[in-house]
Amino acid sequence: MISSSILSRFIIKFFEYMLVVIFTFTYAHAQEISTEINNAQDNETESSIDITRDNVEQQLIYANSIRTSSPQAHNALLAKLIASKSMMNQAQQHLLRLLIAYKHTYDGKYNEAIKALEKLIAEKPKEHTLARSHGLLVNVSLINKNWLLGFKHLAILKDISSRTSNKETLERYTSLSVMFYRAIGQYEIALDLASEGLKHTITLRDKCFLTSDIVNSLLALNKISTLDIAIQEVTSLCDSIKEHIVSGLVRTKVANKYIENGEATEAISFLLPYEQIVEQTLYPRLISEYNYMLAKAYWSNKQYKKSEQFARKAYQVGRDIITSHPMVDTLKLLYQLEKLKGNSASALNYLEEYIKADKAYLTEATAKAQAIQIVTEKTAQKEAEIKRLNQQNIELNTQKQLARAKAENSTLLVTLLVVISIAAISWVFFTLKSKKRLKALAEKDALTGIFNRGKLVISAEELLKYSLNTKQPVSCIMFDLDLFKSINDQYGHLAGDKALQQTAQIISTILRKADIFARLGGEEFCIILPQCNSQAAMMIAEKCRDEIAQQICQTDEQQFSFTASFGVTTSYLSGYDINRMIADSDTAMYQSKEHGRNQVTLFSNET
């Protein structure tokens, strides 16, 4: 019998869920109607206006204001402005060229945008246009993964904003700083900057952008739930001013959280009402990410035809941004779908594209870490130079005092030299320690302390190249904690983190110093074993499996045990290519799961 209290709670939860679904569909439908009416009004208004010398300035400003909110009307007006270029003065022509660069960026023509902006900046336009040009270059660098270019122009924009009282320039610097630090994974810094910037923002558009950055950062840090009122507030705000790109990108992040939490059906209900609104933005990045999230959700629900429909759309729209994380995952999903249908040739094509894109994405991730390290070290060098000059100044002043005081101040000189020596030694120690810490951050997984995926790929490629030349065997072990989501659901995420940390500690005690051990993400781990054939690798995998199964994970309030499923391959079976070895051992690992979990399976080319 079900108790009345349990039944009551179920009924309340059911009605809460139905209210959210009804509100979402009603609101989205209203937004679609509003968008269609506004777009029609904008197109009708702009098509009837003739450009004259008297109104060209006003039309340039208006075209800028509707860039993202009404893309179709903006494109029509921009074409008219380009045709009227001859009646513009130099400052107006500079603004027109900036709008054209925005259009290149929107269309995915990033190299053309960079060339146009660098040429415009070289002509030294007015401060307002100059600041916006540097800001757009920061934006392009985020999309194009050119991190050093982004740091460079963000620093220039910071210098401009420090010398101006223009609030729009100040807000642009704050907004771009938040976006940039969020893009490179520095979510805490982005969150602090956005929260501070929100105190001084003056426009609804900037409030929309900053609030969305706060919500996205909180989602990335797991500090906000999918039902938090802040998500509804920011998407409603951005939709109300027709910034559907911003609200759409927030919704894709929320949908991803739904899927990670095992709530794929909720993700589909959350996204589907906004399909037409997303399409009308004409923004490839949003359209591809939106369709990938729907494909991922339908895959989780085993609705494979629907999954394939949205995955193919995401692939078609996002081919020019193929190294973005959602597009890499789209290729993997298409590979899995074709494999499921038994289309071996098509599956292999997608697998090759996925491996190539995944490697490019990892290269970009490494470049991002290196850019952070380079900028950090340059900042440290500047600070060290300032300290050195200050120290020289202190020494000169000290020498003058010693010259006046002569012999009676000799003790003071000795003391000062000792202090300077200690300071110099301390500074050298601190610098070396900082470099070591930066290197660890770029190579180590923050939770477990073992290598991350990027470090594993780089180290394994070097090892495999050497082993191929010396004809030595190399083995690869992939393993995944069984039913990990149930651990998080039953005992909490802290318990899940403890299980991952304990697993890393257990395996590290079994492996040799030469072995490469890394966490690939989530509950998935990989081991590369040099000079190790399949028989030895299977023995090591079996020992790892047994040790994990025997461990008891103890938290403050409870204890639990868990198991793991293993897949093994060797260079004899998969060749000396790290991506192929990972893919094959991953296939073997999933065979272990399909045959009951908590076991070890050797990859076979016949499977």
C-alpha positions in Angstrom: 0.0 0.0 0.0 1.2 3.5 -0.8 1.0 5.9 2.2 -1.2 9.0 1.8 1.8 11.3 2.5 3.8 9.8 -0.4 0.7 10.0 -2.7 0.2 13.6 -1.8 3.8 14.5 -2.5 3.6 12.7 -5.9 0.4 14.6 -6.8 2.0 18.0 -5.8 5.2 17.3 -7.8 3.1 16.2 -10.8 1.1 19.4 -10.8 4.2 21.5 -10.4 5.8 19.8 -13.5 2.6 20.3 -15.5 2.4 24.0 -14.6 6.0 24.5 -15.8 5.3 22.7 -19.1 2.1 24.6 -19.7 3.8 28.0 -18.9 6.8 27.1 -21.1 4.6 26.3 -24.2 2.3 29.3 -23.7 5.2 31.7 -23.2 7.1 30.3 -26.2 4.1 30.5 -28.5 3.5 34.2 -27.5 7.2 34.9 -28.2 6.9 33.3 -31.7 3.9 35.5 -32.5 5.5 38.6 -31.1 8.7 37.9 -33.1 6.9 37.4 -36.3 4.9 40.6 -35.8 8.0 42.6 -34.9 10.1 41.2 -37.8 7.3 42.1 -40.2 7.0 45.6 -38.8 10.8 46.1 -38.9 11.1 44.9 -42.5 8.1 47.1 -43.6 9.5 50.1 -41.8 13.1 49.8 -43.1 12.1 49.0 -46.6 10.1 52.3 -46.8 13.0 54.5 -45.6 15.3 56.3 -48.1 18.8 57.1 -47.0 19.7 60.8 -47.2 22.6 62.9 -45.9 20.3 64.2 -43.2 19.3 60.8 -41.8 22.3 58.6 -42.6 23.8 59.0 -39.1 20.5 58.1 -37.5 20.1 55.0 -39.7 23.7 53.8 -38.9 22.9 54.0 -35.2 19.6 52.2 -35.7 21.2 49.5 -37.8 23.6 48.9 -35.0 20.8 48.7 -32.4 19.0 45.9 -34.2 22.0 43.7 -35.2 21.1 40.8 -32.9 17.4 41.5 -32.1 16.2 41.8 -35.8 18.8 40.2 -38.1 16.6 40.3 -41.2 15.7 44.0 -40.9 19.4 44.7 -40.1 20.6 43.0 -43.2 18.1 44.9 -45.4 19.1 48.3 -43.9 22.8 47.5 -44.1 22.5 46.8 -47.8 20.9 50.2 -48.2 23.6 51.9 -46.2 26.4 50.2 -48.2 24.8 51.5 -51.4 24.7 55.1 -49.8 28.4 55.1 -48.7 29.3 58.0 -51.0 27.1 60.5 -49.0 28.9 59.6 -45.7 31.7 61.5 -43.9 34.8 59.6 -42.7 33.4 58.9 -39.2 30.2 57.5 -40.7 32.1 55.3 -43.1 34.2 54.0 -40.2 30.9 53.0 -38.4 29.6 51.4 -41.6 32.8 49.3 -41.9 32.4 48.2 -38.3 28.8 47.1 -39.1 30.1 45.1 -42.1 32.7 43.4 -39.8 29.8 42.5 -37.4 28.0 41.0 -40.4 31.1 38.9 -41.4 31.3 37.6 -37.8 27.5 36.8 -37.7 27.9 34.8 -41.0 30.9 32.9 -39.7 33.5 34.7 -41.9 35.9 35.2 -39.1 39.1 35.8 -41.1 37.4 38.5 -43.2 36.1 40.1 -40.0 39.6 40.2 -38.5 41.2 41.7 -41.6 38.5 44.4 -41.9 38.8 45.3 -38.2 42.6 45.4 -38.2 42.5 47.7 -41.2 39.9 49.9 -39.6 41.9 50.2 -36.3 45.0 51.2 -38.3 43.1 54.3 -39.6 42.6 55.5 -36.0 38.8 56.1 -35.9 37.0 58.0 -33.2 37.4 56.5 -29.7 33.8 55.0 -29.6 34.3 53.2 -32.9 37.9 52.2 -31.9 36.7 50.7 -28.6 33.9 48.7 -30.4 36.4 47.5 -33.0 38.7 46.1 -30.3 35.7 44.6 -28.6 34.5 42.8 -31.7 38.0 41.4 -32.1 37.8 40.0 -28.6 34.4 38.4 -29.6 35.8 36.9 -32.8 38.8 35.5 -30.9 36.3 33.7 -28.5 34.5 32.1 -31.5 37.7 31.4 -33.4 39.6 30.1 -30.4 42.4 32.6 -30.9 43.1 33.1 -27.2 46.2 35.2 -27.5 44.5 37.6 -29.9 41.6 37.9 -27.4 44.0 38.7 -24.5 45.8 41.3 -26.6 42.7 43.2 -27.6 41.0 42.8 -24.2 44.1 44.5 -22.7 43.8 47.4 -25.3 40.1 47.8 -24.5 40.9 47.9 -20.8 43.4 50.7 -21.5 40.8 52.6 -23.5 38.1 52.2 -20.8 40.5 53.4 -18.1 40.9 56.7 -20.0 37.2 57.4 -20.9 34.1 58.4 -19.0 31.9 56.8 -21.7 29.6 54.4 -19.8 28.9 52.3 -22.9 32.7 51.7 -23.4 33.1 50.7 -19.7 30.1 48.3 -19.9 31.5 46.8 -23.1 34.8 46.1 -21.4 33.1 44.5 -18.4 30.8 42.4 -20.6 33.6 41.1 -22.8 35.8 40.4 -19.8 33.1 38.2 -18.4 32.5 36.4 -21.7 36.2 35.9 -22.2 37.0 34.5 -18.7 33.9 32.2 -18.9 35.0 30.9 -22.3 38.4 29.9 -20.9 36.8 28.1 -18.0 37.5 30.8 -15.3 33.9 30.7 -14.0 34.6 32.2 -10.6 36.4 35.2 -12.1 33.6 35.6 -14.7 30.9 35.4 -11.9 32.6 38.1 -9.8 33.1 40.5 -12.8 29.5 40.0 -14.0 28.0 40.6 -10.5 30.1 43.8 -10.1 29.2 45.0 -13.6 25.5 44.4 -12.9 25.6 47.1 -10.2 26.6 49.8 -12.7 24.8 48.7 -15.9 22.4 51.2 -17.5 20.8 49.4 -20.5 18.5 46.4 -20.6 20.7 44.8 -23.3 23.8 44.9 -21.0 21.7 43.6 -18.1 20.5 40.7 -20.4 24.1 39.8 -21.3 25.6 40.1 -17.8 22.7 38.2 -16.1 23.0 35.4 -18.7 26.7 35.2 -18.0 26.0 34.9 -14.3 23.5 32.1 -14.9 25.8 30.2 -17.3 28.7 30.5 -14.8 26.5 29.2 -12.0 25.4 26.3 -14.2 29.0 25.4 -15.0 29.9 25.5 -11.3 26.8 23.4 -10.4 25.6 26.2 -8.1 22.1 26.5 -9.6 19.4 24.0 -10.4 17.4 23.7 -13.7 14.3 25.0 -12.0 15.9 28.1 -10.4 13.8 31.2 -10.9 16.9 33.1 -12.2 16.8 31.0 -15.4 13.2 32.1 -16.1 14.0 35.7 -15.3 17.0 36.0 -17.6 15.4 34.3 -20.6 12.2 36.4 -20.1 14.3 39.6 -19.9 16.4 38.8 -23.1 13.3 37.6 -25.0 11.4 40.8 -24.1 14.1 42.9 -25.8 14.4 40.4 -28.7 17.9 39.1 -27.7 16.8 35.6 -28.6 20.4 34.5 -29.3 21.4 35.1 -25.6 18.2 33.4 -24.2 18.6 30.5 -26.7 22.2 29.8 -25.6 21.1 29.9 -21.9 18.4 27.4 -22.7 20.9 25.0 -24.4 23.0 25.1 -21.2 19.9 24.4 -19.0 18.8 21.5 -21.3 22.3 20.0 -21.0 21.9 20.0 -17.2 18.5 18.3 -17.6 20.2 15.5 -19.7 23.1 15.1 -17.3 20.6 14.7 -14.4 18.8 11.9 -16.4 15.9 14.1 -17.2 16.0 13.9 -21.0 12.2 14.2 -21.4 12.2 17.5 -19.4 15.0 18.7 -21.7 12.9 18.0 -24.8 9.9 19.8 -23.3 12.0 22.7 -22.3 13.6 23.2 -25.8 11.0 22.2 -28.4 8.7 25.3 -27.9 11.5 27.6 -29.0 12.5 25.8 -32.3 11.0 28.5 -34.6 12.5 31.4 -32.5 15.9 29.8 -32.7 15.7 29.3 -36.5 14.7 33.0 -36.9 18.0 34.2 -35.3 19.9 32.9 -38.4 22.9 32.3 -36.0 24.7 29.1 -36.9 26.3 28.5 -33.5 23.0 28.7 -31.6 21.0 26.7 -34.2 23.6 23.9 -34.2 23.9 23.7 -30.4 20.1 23.8 -30.0 19.6 20.9 -32.4 22.5 18.9 -30.9 20.9 19.2 -27.4 17.6 17.8 -28.8 19.4 15.0 -30.6 21.3 14.2 -27.3 18.0 14.2 -25.3 16.2 11.9 -27.8 19.3 9.6 -27.8 19.1 9.3 -24.0 15.4 8.4 -24.4 16.3 5.8 -27.1 14.2 7.7 -29.7 16.8 7.1 -32.4 14.9 8.4 -35.4 14.2 11.8 -33.7 17.8 11.8 -32.5 19.2 11.3 -36.0 16.8 14.1 -37.4 18.2 16.7 -35.0 21.8 15.5 -35.1 21.9 15.8 -38.9 20.5 19.3 -38.7 23.1 20.3 -36.1 25.8 18.8 -38.3 24.6 20.6 -41.5 24.3 24.0 -39.8 27.5 23.8 -37.7 30.0 22.4 -40.2 32.0 25.7 -40.2 32.4 25.5 -36.4 33.2 21.8 -36.4 35.8 22.0 -33.6 33.3 23.4 -31.0 32.5 21.0 -28.2 28.8 20.4 -29.2 29.8 19.7 -32.8 32.5 17.2 -31.7 29.8 15.4 -29.7 27.4 15.6 -32.7 29.9 13.7 -34.8 30.2 11.1 -32.1 26.4 10.8 -31.9 26.1 10.4 -35.7 28.7 7.7 -35.6 26.8 5.8 -32.9 23.5 6.2 -34.8 25.0 4.8 -38.0 26.6 2.0 -36.1 23.3 1.2 -34.5 21.7 1.0 -37.9 24.5 -1.3 -39.2 25.8 1.2 -41.8 29.5 0.4 -41.3 30.8 2.6 -44.1 28.9 5.7 -43.0 29.7 5.0 -39.3 33.4 4.8 -40.2 33.2 8.2 -42.0 31.7 9.8 -39.0 34.2 8.2 -36.7 37.1 9.5 -38.7 35.5 13.0 -38.7 34.9 12.7 -35.0 38.5 11.7 -34.2 39.9 14.5 -36.3 37.5 17.1 -34.7 38.1 15.8 -31.2 41.9 16.1 -31.7 41.5 19.6 -33.0 39.3 20.5 -30.0 41.9 19.1 -27.6 44.6 21.1 -29.4 42.4 24.2 -28.9 42.0 23.3 -25.2 45.8 23.0 -24.9 46.3 26.3 -26.7 43.8 27.9 -24.3 45.8 26.6 -21.3 49.0 27.8 -22.9 47.6 31.2 -23.6 46.5 31.6 -20.0 50.0 30.5 -18.8 51.7 32.9 -21.3 49.6 35.9 -20.2 50.0 35.0 -16.5 53.8 34.7 -16.9 53.9 38.0 -18.8 52.0 39.7 -16.0 54.3 38.2 -13.5 57.3 39.5 -15.4 55.9 43.0 -15.5 55.2 42.8 -11.8 58.7 41.5 -11.2 60.2 44.3 -13.3 58.3 46.9 -11.2 59.5 45.2 -8.0 63.1 45.2 -9.4 63.0 48.9 -10.3 61.5 49.7 -6.9 64.2 47.6 -5.3 66.9 49.5 -7.2 65.4 52.7 -6.1 65.5 51.6 -2.5 69.1 50.5 -2.9 70.1 53.9 -4.3 68.4 55.8 -1.5 70.0 53.4 1.0 73.5 54.1 -0.5 73.0 57.8 -0.2 72.0 57.5 3.4 75.0 55.2 4.0 77.3 57.8 2.4 76.1 60.5 4.7 76.0 58.3 7.8 79.5 56.7 6.9 80.8 54.1 9.3 78.1 54.3 12.0 75.5 53.0 9.6 77.5 49.9 8.4 75.3 47.6 10.5 72.2 49.0 8.7 73.8 48.2 5.3 74.5 44.6 6.3 71.0 44.2 7.5 69.5 45.7 4.4 71.6 43.4 2.1 70.4 40.4 4.1 66.8 41.5 3.7 67.3 42.0 0.0 68.8 38.6 -0.4 66.0 36.9 1.5 63.5 38.9 -0.6 65.3 37.8 -3.8 65.4 34.2 -2.8 61.7 34.3 -1.8 60.8 35.9 -5.1 62.7 33.2 -7.0 61.0 30.5 -4.9 57.6 32.0 -5.4 58.1 32.3 -9.2 59.2 28.7 -9.6 56.3 27.5 -7.4 53.8 29.6 -9.4 55.1 28.1 -12.7 54.9 24.6 -11.3 51.3 25.3 -10.1 50.3 26.7 -13.6 51.8 23.6 -15.3 49.8 21.3 -12.9 46.6 23.2 -13.6 47.1 22.8 -17.4 47.9 19.0 -17.1 46.1 17.7 -14.0 42.4 16.9 -13.3 41.3 19.2 -10.5 39.2 16.7 -8.6 41.5 13.6 -8.6 44.9 15.0 -9.1 45.8 12.6 -12.0 46.4 13.6 -15.7 43.5 15.2 -17.7 42.5 14.1 -21.2 44.7 16.7 -22.9 47.9 15.6 -21.1 47.1 11.9 -21.7 46.8 12.5 -25.5 50.0 14.5 -25.7 52.0 12.0 -23.6 50.5 8.9 -25.3 51.3 10.2 -28.8 55.0 10.6 -27.8 55.0 7.1 -26.2 53.3 5.5 -29.2 55.7 7.1 -31.7 58.7 5.8 -29.7 57.1 2.3 -29.3 56.3 2.1 -33.0 60.0 2.9 -33.9 61.3 0.4 -31.3 58.5 -2.2 -32.1 57.4 -2.5 -28.5 53.8 -3.3 -27.5 51.5 -0.7 -25.9 48.2 -1.5 -24.2 45.2 0.8 -23.4 42.7 0.2 -20.7 39.4 2.2 -20.5 37.1 1.9 -17.5 34.0 3.5 -16.2 32.3 3.4 -12.8 29.1 1.4 -12.9 25.8 3.1 -12.2 27.6 6.3 -11.1 24.5 8.4 -11.5 22.7 6.3 -8.8 25.6 7.1 -6.4 25.1 10.8 -6.9 21.3 10.4 -6.6 21.3 8.2 -3.5 24.3 9.6 -1.6 24.9 13.1 -3.1 27.4 14.6 -5.4 30.0 14.9 -2.6 29.9 11.1 -2.3 30.3 10.8 -6.0 33.4 13.0 -5.9 34.8 10.9 -3.1 34.2 7.7 -5.1 36.2 9.3 -8.1 39.0 10.4 -5.8 39.2 7.0 -4.1 39.3 5.2 -7.5 42.2 7.4 -8.7 44.1 6.6 -5.5 43.5 2.9 -5.7 44.6 2.6 -9.3 47.6 4.8 -8.8 49.0 2.3 -6.2 48.7 -0.5 -8.8 50.4 1.1 -11.8 54.0 1.6 -12.6 55.8 4.9 -12.8 56.0 4.7 -16.6 52.2 4.1 -17.0 50.0 7.0 -18.0 46.8 7.4 -16.0 44.1 10.0 -16.7 40.5 10.9 -16.0 38.8 11.6 -19.4 35.7 13.3 -17.9 32.8 12.3 -15.7 33.3 8.8 -14.3 35.5 7.6 -17.3 39.3 6.8 -16.9 42.0 5.7 -19.2 45.4 3.9 -18.7 48.2 3.6 -21.2 50.7 0.8 -20.5 54.1 0.9 -22.3 55.9 -2.4 -23.0 52.7 -4.4 -22.1 51.0 -7.1 -24.2 47.3 -8.1 -24.1 47.9 -10.9 -21.5 49.7 -8.5 -19.0 47.1 -5.8 -19.7 44.2 -8.1 -18.9 45.9 -9.1 -15.6 46.4 -5.5 -14.6 42.8 -4.6 -15.6 41.5 -7.5 -13.6 43.5 -6.5 -10.5 42.2 -2.9 -10.8 38.6 -4.2 -11.2 39.0 -6.4 -8.1 40.6 -3.7 -6.0 37.8 -1.3 -6.8 35.1 -3.8 -6.1 36.6 -4.6 -2.6 36.8 -0.9 -1.5 34.3 0.7 0.8 33.7 4.4 0.3 33.1 6.1 3.6 31.5 9.6 3.9 30.5 11.5 7.1 27.1 9.9 7.3 27.2 6.7 5.3 29.3 4.1 3.4 28.8 2.3 0.1 30.7 0.2 -2.4 30.8 0.3 -6.2 32.2 -1.5 -9.2 33.7 -0.6 -12.6 33.6 -2.1 -16.1 36.8 -2.4 -18.1 37.8 -2.5 -21.8 41.3 -3.5 -23.1 43.1 -3.2 -26.4 46.7 -3.3 -27.6 48.8 -1.8 -30.3 48.7 -5.2 -32.0 44.9 -5.0 -32.2 44.4 -1.2 -32.8 47.7 0.1 -34.1 49.8 2.9 -32.7 47.1 5.6 -32.9 45.8 6.9 -29.5 42.4 7.9 -30.9 41.9 4.4 -32.3 43.1 2.7 -29.1 40.7 4.9 -27.0 37.8 4.2 -29.4 38.4 0.4 -29.4 39.0 0.0 -25.7 35.8 2.1 -25.2 33.9 -0.4 -27.4 35.2 -3.3 -25.3 34.3 -1.4 -22.1 30.7 -1.1 -23.3 30.6 -4.8 -24.0 31.5 -5.4 -20.4 28.6 -3.2 -19.3 26.2 -5.0 -21.7 27.3 -8.4 -20.3 26.5 -7.5 -16.7 29.1 -4.9 -15.6 32.0 -5.4 -13.2 34.1 -7.3 -15.7 37.0 -7.0 -18.2 36.7 -7.4 -21.9 39.5 -7.6 -24.5 38.7 -5.8 -27.8 38.3 -8.0 -30.9 38.4 -6.8 -34.5 35.6 -9.4 -35.2 33.1 -7.6 -32.9 
